[in-house]
Amino acid sequence: MRDATLKYLLVLPAVLVVLATAIWPLIESLRLSFTVGRLNRPGSLDQYLGFENFAWAFLYEPAFWNSVTVTAIYTVLTVALTTILALGLALLLAPGGRFRSGVQALLILPFAMSPALIGVSFRFMFNPEFGLFDAFFGVMIPPLADVSWLADPVLAFAVCVMADVWGWIPFLTLVLIGGLASIPQDTIEAAQVDGASGWRVFRDVTLPQLAPVLGVVVILKSIFSLKTFDQIFMLTNGGPGTATQTLSHYIYFNGMKYGQIGYAASVAWLMVIPMIFLTYAYARFVFRRP
């Protein structure tokens, strides 16, 4: 009986920390999503509106749907590009792969940088007056010199995608290297003995056995892409206009700049819906039974 009580006492501090830092803020934000929630109106945090905030977002707020579209396109592009490039690098860095030592050294720098720092770095590198890319294009591709990358909606969005892909490739590559290392070599050797080409070995042997790891990689990257904020905030701040305004930035913009805490909380809970499905899928992959 004493041992049974002790194990709960040992877990209690961690449970209290989670309740204080995660569960309680979630509950409070859910309550605020049903209120007027204006910081410039005393008592509005307790004035209940029901589902009006949610209805306003769906029916009367084009900026909300713009941020949903931007987030969806951004997520699809970053997840697809990062996964494909990371898989290619993982194949190069896998045991027996070519260029292993050289490419492995290049992975350290992006992995060590914070998303905010990556955003600031890319903002300076794409500066049309003194940026690194402007100087490079001036020498190698003159027609692309002096282009205001971050002032054009399409180019600014492309830069955001590029920065995210560059920052996430190292982590996903390391995960996929671990997945490749877990594949039994005898299956690959058997296919090679049977005369299968390198592409056939990859397609019919390596890729099917790597599928569970790829599933986890895609789900994790989707979660982080959906809630991306700091990198885009430092890189474009949602601009030009709202061309790069993701859902997280839209929530911040309404909550912190306009003081619409109730409306921002309701939009944040709308973003929770896809997160729940992705988290459930991730748990199924990670905790599946062999």
Phi, psi and omega in degrees: 000321180294320178295322179296322178289322183298319182296326177287324178294325179291327180278338186305315180301318179295321179296319179295321179296317179296318178298320184285325187258345184232302187294311182297314176300325178296316179296318181293320178293326176294320177296317181295332182294343179258013182242169174297312171058046176261128181291337180268007178239108178300132179084356183290340179291348178246006179268108187277139180244356187073230184260020184295323178299318179294317179296321179297318180297317184284323192256330191234010186234091179299328180297328177296312181292329175297317180292326176295316179297314179300316181295319181295312180295317179300317181295313181299313183293313183293320180294314182295310183294316182295317181296316181294313181293321179295323178294319177298316178294322179297322178294326177289326185267352180296158178307123182092353180285159181279156175058029187298309186294319182293314181290324181298324178293325181290341182284342187291317187299305180298324182295331184273350185266143177283155178302322179296318179293323176297318178299315179296318182298313180292329178296319178285322182294332180261015175293130185289349183260315184226019182283155180297316182291327177296319178293320179295313181293328178298330180269314188269319182226079185307323180299337180269000178287152178061027176272130178277084186301315185276359177262349179259131184303314182290315181293322178296320177295320179297321178295320178299316178296317180299316180296319180293316180298315180299321182284333186262344181304316182301313182297312181294327177296316180296321178296316182289329175298318176298321178295320178294324180292337181275352180283127179301127182290337182294329178292321178292317180296323178297319179294322179293321178297325179286358176094013180289140178287170180300320179293319179295321177298316180294314185289319188262341183243304185290309186298315178299322180284338179271353185304316179300320178292319177298323177299316178296319180298314182295318181294314179299314181294325177297318180299313183289328178290322179297324184257016181299139180215301191299321182294314179290325178299317181282333185275308184232346185056035178086353184266183356291138188066241176236026185295330181239024181277104178281174182296321179296318178293323177297319177297314178299317184299315181286322183284314187270322183276314182266351178072019180271074186294320180296314180294318179298321179295322179294319178293323178298322178287333172294326178288339179293331185302305177295331178297322180297314180295319179293320178295320178296317179296321178297316179297323178296321179291314187288319186256018179293151178274139179294000000 
